[in-house]
Amino acid sequence: METGVVISAVQTIGLGAFFWYLIRGLKARISGLEGVISAQKATIDVMERRIQETEGVGRIYKNLLSDLPGDIEKYKTLVSQTKDTLIVELQNRNQDAEKKLERAEAEIRASMAPPDQIALHLRVLKRLLGVSKNIQNDRLDLASVCEFHSRKLEDCIPPLISSETLGVFLASIGYRLEVTEHRPDTDEMFKSRSLKNGEELLDAMATDSIYGWYVMANNYIWVSPEMHSRWKDEFSKVKTVE
């Protein structure tokens, strides 16, 4: 009898242990599955965001492609208008140069100078205006200097040819030159209509370019060292014209 009770108790304990390990294993399995499900959910969330981002990029490209024909037409119109404007500006510039050349040529020919001297003056004049073999190029900065403050281009040709240096030439046509790194305050000059020395401002011009800057006011010139070097090159160029 006792033996049966013992066997029954052992069997009960064994079954209890079996079910305990079974339940513990199931819990571990369920916990592992929960981790897998959580990781899969995170992956799905990331994929959803990437899909949304891809769809957004796709919409942007779609809009770009749909707007492209209109943008191309706008670009063509802008280029055409800009080209037309540049053509008109170049035509006006060429016409202005031709008029100045014709007037200066007439003045030089009327000077009754020897033919070889007239020919030399005309060659220098054309080089200043950027005219070479009937082709319009960029006019030289010295041409603007020669025409500033009521000066006539043709009147500057003889002293340009006879002067040995740029400084001598500029002085001969009435300029006071200062080569400096410090640009004058043109805004204050134009606003007050006077120079620092109190002289009334009658005429003024300021130019900036990749070659430097220069400011002219009445009979004064302030020029950067870089632009001054360029002017000296121009001076040599027109004097050695063939």
Secondary structure, 3 states (H helix, E strand, C coil): CHHHHHHHHHHHHHHHHHHHHHHHHHHHHHHHHHHHHHHHHHHHHHHHHHHHHHHHHHHHHHHHHHHHHHHHHHHHHHHHHHHHHHHHHHHHHHHHHHHHHHHHHHHHHCCCCCHHHHHHHHHHHHHHCCEECCEECCCCHHHHHHHCCCCCHHHHHHHHHHCCCHHHHHHHCCCEEEECCCCCCHHHHHHHCECCCCCECCCEEEEEECCEEEEEECCEEEECHHHHHHHHHHHHHHHCCC
